[in-house]
Amino acid sequence: MKCSRCNTIIPKARVDMNYTICVNCSTEEKKVGHIIYPHKTGAYIQVVDKQTHQNLNRLDRRGMSQKSVKHYKDLINQKKSKDLDKTAKVVSNRTSSSDNIIHTPYDEAYQQVMDYYNEWGYEPTLKYLRQMNSSGTIPLMTRVKLQDIITDRYLEPSPRALQRKFNKQIA
């Protein structure tokens, strides 16, 4: 079959869809896929025209827009040394990974934390652990392990609470 306007041959797929005009002569716009997120992981695509797609992107907080890209500085057009030095973030009081950091041994840190817990309780001990980690006295993994031990100890019932619970069940 030939196009009704320019007499070029129309592909069989277009003829099967009942089109009588070729792609070059068509005035219909391309369809665009708009992604819809009804949930954070379950996206699906809705096929719409270009104008509707632009309107949906304007309304949708997850939509793609050209305006959001323009907010970022273009590094190619900046003066390399002057502008980058002004925007560089200065970090102080940080030790590099190449420094030889000596942490408190685990057994010693465990004893310190348990003594602190026995004297001050749960919440102050968690603050003490955070302070030990941020000052570099103990590494993060030690803090996590000790924090888990303290939390388990805090959550386990006291002997008196167990006695009250089981005496009620017997009676």
N, C-alpha and C positions, 0 to 999 in steps of 0.2 A: 504494500500500500504506500501511496505517496502523500506527502503533506499537502493539505488543501490550499496553502498559501504560497509555498515556494517550490513545490513539486520535487522535493528531495525524498529519498526513501526513508520511511519511518521504521525504526527497529521493531521486531516482532513483539518484544515485551510491551512497548507502548501501544501497539495495536491490540494486544490482549487485554489491556486496561481501558480500551475504548477511547483512546486519544486519536484525533484526526490531524493534529498539528505536531510538528517536530519540536525538539527542545529549543532550537534557535528562534523559532517564531512564537513560542509560548510567552504569555505575559504574566503567568502565575509565578509568585515568588517561591523560593525554596522553603521547605519546612525546616524547623529548628527543634531540637530536643531540649526541653526544660526539665532539669532534675528536681524531683520533689522528695523531700525527706520527711515522711510521716513519723519516723523514729530515727534515732541517731545512726543506726546501721542498716535500715531497710529502705534504700532509695529506689525510686523507679523513674522512668522517663516519660514525659508527656509531650507528644508531638504537636507543636503550635506554629503559627506563622511568626515572622520575624518581629513584627510590631508587638504582638502579644507577649513574645519572649522578653523583649526589652522592658515592657511594663511589669511582668512578673518578677524579673530580676530587680527592678526598682523597689518592689514591695517586699521581696523575700530577703531576709537577713543573710542567707547563705548564697544568694545569687552572685553571679560574676558580673563585675562592672569595671569599666575602664577608669572610672574616677578614682578607685582605691589604689590603682597602680601609680598614679601621678603624685601621691603623697611621699613616695620614697625618693631620696636624693639619688641622682644619677652620678655614679662614681667616675665615669669616663669624662664627664664634662667638668669635674671639680679640679682645682689645682691640687696636684698630688700631695705635696708635703705640707703646705700651709693649712688647707682645709681638713685634712685627715688628722693633723696634730691637734687641732681645736676640738674635734669630735672624739678624740681618743679618751677612753675611760681610764682614770688613774685608780689603781688598786693599791692600797697600802696595808701594811701589817699582814702580809701573806708570805708564807715561806714557800720556796720552790720545792718541787719533788726531788731535786737533786741534793738538797740539804740532808744531812744525817740527823733524822729526827729520832730521838730516843723516847719511847713511850713507857709508861709504868707497866710492869709485868701484870698479866691477867690476874694471877693469884693475889697480888698485893692490891690491885684495884678492886677485886671482888671483896676482900676483907674491909677495905675503906668504905665501900658502898654499903655493905651489910651493917657495919658499925653506925654509919650515918642513918640508915633506915631504922635501926633499933632505937636511936635517940630521937629522930625528928619525924619519922613517918613517911608515907607514900609520896605525896605531892612535893614536899621539899627535896626528897631524894631524886625524883625525876629532874628537877631543876639543877640539882647538884651534878647529876650525870651529864646534862646538856652543857653545863659550865666546864666540866672536866674535858668533854670532847671539843668544845670550841676553843679552849685554851691550848689544846694539843697534848694534854696529859695522857689521854687514852684515844685510840683510833675509833672510828665509827663502828666497826664490827664489834668491838668490845662493848661499846655503849649499848648497842642493840641487844647483845646477849645478856648484859647485866640488867637492862631495862625489862627484858622478858622474864628474868628470874624474879625481879622485884614485883612485877605485875602478878605473876603466878602466886607469889607469897602473899601479896595483898588480897587476892581473890579467894584464897583457900580459907575455909571457915575455921574459927578458933575452936579449941577443945570444948569450951563451955557451950558454944553454939551447937556443936555436934551432940553434946550430952543432952541439951534441951530438946533437940530434934528427935533423937532416938527414944528418950523417956516418954515423949508424947505418943509415939507410935506403939510402944509396948502397952501403955495404959488403955 
